């Protein structure tokens, strides 16, 4: 009987809140570079969304200074990662 070779796939995972959530698989890839490319694309999109939120949220009239997000850093409570996985039978 022919022995199967191990197949490896790469998962790009994202966690929206490291304190209250867990990682979720966003996409699966045949190569590590493919997974990293997907992660970079996702991170760029999240950063654009964060900046837009900052811009509009901070301009609300009467918003108390402590509620403004202008001093918050992008990705402060988020995390992104790429992991390898062996494909099971």
Helices and strands as residue ranges (DSSP letters): E 8-15, E 24-29, H 32-57, G 65-67, E 79-86
